[in-house]
Amino acid sequence: MEHAREQTHLLEPHHGWIKSGLDLLVAFLLGLSVMSIAWGAYKAEVKGKDADHYFNRSDETLGTAHKLELQGDQEVTTYEQLFLELERDRAEGRVKAVAYLRRRLITPDLMGAVTWWEQQPASTRPPSPFVNANPNYHNVYYDRGADLEARAATYLNKAHKAEERAIDYTIVSVILTVGLFLFGISTQIGTNWVKLGLLAIGAIVLFGSIGRFVQLAFA
């Protein structure tokens, strides 16, 4: 008879700490908190990778821009040498040398820049034809370098924004652990008013954090 009672006791269902509708609500809130923390951690990792990606793109683009600017500097140096040689030959009356430079070394674009410079009044004439004020001179390397620098700045802004988002998601995830802790403690409290107080505070933390996640997702 005693053995039969033990068997009956073993066959009775065990529900653990879930004994009421309120306990079932706590279990739901615990699960929602865990999923929210996992979501926050995932988004923080994704944004962190995005930040690394954009930082790398910014560095690579800026490096290419600097190389183009160096090529632009070399072009200016070469043009200035040709210009100085042309002016020297003109001053010395070396007609053949001037003709050779114009025919073989000086491009039409370069000659157009020099012509614009020669037409300027002596009082306002810049020291060189190769300045931004000259409408007939465009340094392609400088232009491309400037475009890449602007693109690098855009990548850098995106990197900083992604980095900030990663930090935001991490902070919200940490705050969510407070709510998870409160929900967990409430399962060990027998006094209803204390349990309800813990649940209320935990719910504020949980749903406030979820609201912040939504805000970050559409920011």
N, C-alpha and C positions, 0 to 999 in steps of 0.2 A: 504493500500500500504506500509506504514511504517512497519507494523507488518510483512508483507511478506518479506521485506528486512532483518529484524532481524532474521527471520527463515532461510533465505538463508545464512546469515553470520554464523549462528550456525552450519549449515550443511557443511560448507567449511572445508576441512581437515586441521588440525594443525600439523605441523612437529617439533614444539619446536625449539631447536637451530640447528638442522640438516637441513641445507638449501643448502648444496653443497656437492660435492664429497670429499672436504677437511674435512668438518665436519664429514662425514661418516668415513673417515680415523681416525679422532680423537676419534670417538666412539669406533672403533675397537681397537685402542691403549689403550684406557681406560679399555676396557674389558680384554685385554691381560694382562695389568698391574695388575688388580685385581686378575685374575686367577694365575698369577705368584707369587703374594704376598701370596695367599692362599696356593699354593704349597710349598713355602718356609717355611711357618709356620707349615704345616703338616710334612715336612721332619725334621724340627728342633725338633718337639715334638717326632717323632719316634726315632731320634738319641739320644734325651735326655733319653727316656725310655731304649734304648739299653745301654747307659752309666750306668744307675742305675742297670740294670740287671747284667752287667759284674762286676761292683763294688761289688755287693752282692756275686756273684760267687767267686770273688777273696778273699773276706773276709772269706767266708765259707770254701773254699779250704785251705786257709792258716791256719785257725783254726784247721782243720783236720790234716794238716801236723805237726803242733806243738804238737798235741796229740800223733801222731805216734813217734815223736822225744822223747817225755817224756817216752813212752814205750821202746824206744831204750835205753834211759838212764837207765831205770830200769833193762833191760836185761844186760847191761854192768856191772851195780853194782852187780847183782846176780852172773854173771860169774866171776867177780873179787874176790868176796867173796869165791866162790868155788875154784878158782885158788890159792888164798892165803892159804886156808885151806889145799889144796892138797900139796903145797910146805912146809907148816909147818909140816904136818904129815910125809912127806918124810924126812925132816931134822931131825925129832925126831925118825925116824926109825919105825914108826907105820905102819907096813906092812898091817895089817888087815884094818886099817882105810883107807889107800890108796886104797886097793882093793875094799872096800865098796863104796868109792867115785866114782871110775871108773865104777863100776858095776851098781850102782843105781842112781847116781846124774849127772855124767859127760857124756854128749852126745858125739857121735863120732865126730861131727863137733867141739865141744868145745875141745875135746882131740886133734884133728888135729891142731887146733890153738895153743894149748900149746906145741905140739911136734915141730911145726915150730919155736916157740920162743926158745925152748931149744936148737935147732940146730944152732942158730945164735951165732957168736963170741961174747964173753963177752964184747968186746970193743964197738961193734955196736948194741948190743941187746937192743931193746926198753924196757922201764920200765914195759910194760904189753903186753901180747899177743894180746890184743884187740885194735889194731891200724889198720889204713888203709893200712899200708905197709905189713901187714900179708895177703898173698894170700889165706890162709885157713880160714880166718874169714870174714864173711859178716853179717852185722847187717841188717836184712830184714826191720826192722822198719825205720832205717835211710835211706835205699834205697827208700822205699815207700814215706817217708817224703820228700826226695829231689825231687822225681818226682812230688809230689803235689805242692811243692814250685815253681817248674818251670812252672807248669800249672797255678798256681795263678798269677805268673808274666805275663804270656800270657794274662790271663783275664784282668789284670790291664792295660796292654798296649792297649787292645781292648776298655776298658772303656775310657781311655784318648783320644783315637782316635775318638770314638763316641762323646765324650764331645766336642772335637774340631770341629767336623762336625756340631754339633748342633749350636755352636756359629757362624760358618761360614754361615750356612743357615739363622740364625737370622740377621746377619749383612747385607747379601744381601737383605733380605726382607725389612729391614729398608731403605736401599739405594733405593729400588724400590718405596718406598713411595714418594721419591723426584720426580721421573718420573711421578708418578700418580698426584702429585700436579701440575707439569708443564702442563700436559695434561688438567687437570681441569681448570687451569687459562686460557689456550689458548681458551677455549670455551667462555670466557667473553671478549676476545680481538677482536676488529673490524679491527685493522690495520693488513693487510696481512703479511708484512715483520716481524712484531713482533710475530705474531702467528706462522709463519714458523720457526722463531728462537727458540721459546719455544718448538715446536714440534721436531726440530732437536736435541736439548739438551735432551729432554725427551726420544727420540728414542735411543740415544746413551746410556743413563742410562738403558733403558729397555732391549735392545738387549745385552748390555754388561753384565747385570745381568743374563739374560737367558743363555748366554755363560758360566758364572761362575757356574750356576746350573748344566749345562751339565758336566763341568769339575769336580765338586764335586761328581756327580753321578758315574763317572768312576775312581775316585781317589782311 
